[in-house]
Amino acid sequence: MNEAQFLALCKDGKFKEALALALEGREKAKYSPSRFAIDKKSGKPVFYRGNKRVVLDEQGEWQLAKDSWSAIPSGKS
């Protein structure tokens, strides 16, 4: 995915086209994103499938993101 082109489409208000660019022919993949948001701090897109966050792996396939909160102890015994 060309991130500069993706962000340019978002700035122009072409959100469906931006999501289609991110999918690049992998619409039928199990974890292909159905929506996205722009992170306010980094300005980079964050993709979601339903309420789960998804990311591209090394092979270019969409996978569920690793949950960073599971490593934090809850404090309950």
C-alpha positions in Angstrom: 0.0 0.0 0.0 1.3 3.4 -0.9 0.8 5.4 2.3 1.2 8.8 0.7 -1.4 8.1 -1.8 -3.7 6.6 0.9 -3.4 9.8 3.0 -4.0 12.0 0.0 -7.2 10.2 -0.8 -8.3 10.6 2.9 -7.6 14.3 2.8 -9.7 14.6 -0.4 -12.6 12.9 1.4 -12.4 9.8 -0.8 -12.5 7.2 2.1 -14.0 4.3 0.1 -11.3 4.7 -2.5 -8.6 4.8 0.2 -9.9 1.6 1.8 -10.0 -0.1 -1.6 -6.3 1.0 -2.2 -5.4 -0.5 1.2 -7.1 -3.8 0.2 -5.3 -4.0 -3.2 -7.3 -7.1 -4.5 -7.4 -8.9 -1.1 -11.0 -8.1 -0.4 -11.9 -11.8 0.1 -9.1 -12.4 2.7 -10.3 -13.6 6.1 -9.1 -10.6 8.0 -9.4 -7.9 5.3 -10.3 -4.6 7.0 -13.8 -3.2 6.8 -12.9 0.3 8.2 -10.0 2.4 9.3 -9.1 5.4 11.5 -6.2 7.8 11.4 -4.1 7.8 14.6 -4.0 11.4 15.9 -0.5 11.1 17.3 1.3 9.4 14.4 -1.0 10.4 11.6 -0.9 6.8 10.3 -3.9 4.6 9.4 -5.2 2.0 11.8 -7.3 -0.8 10.2 -10.1 -2.8 11.8 -12.2 -5.8 10.9 -15.3 -5.4 13.0 -14.0 -4.4 16.4 -10.6 -6.2 16.0 -7.5 -4.4 14.8 -5.8 -5.9 11.8 -2.3 -5.4 10.3 -0.4 -6.6 7.2 2.2 -9.3 7.9 5.5 -9.9 6.1 3.8 -11.8 3.3 1.3 -9.0 2.7 -1.7 -10.9 4.2 -4.1 -9.3 6.7 -3.8 -10.7 10.2 -5.2 -9.9 13.6 -2.9 -7.5 15.5 -1.2 -8.8 18.6 -3.0 -7.6 21.7 -0.6 -5.5 23.7 -3.0 -5.3 26.7 -2.8 -9.1 27.4 0.8 -8.7 28.7 -0.2 -6.2 31.3 -1.1 -7.7 34.7 -4.6 -6.8 35.9 -3.6 -6.6 39.6 -6.1 -9.3 40.6 -5.0 -12.4 42.4 
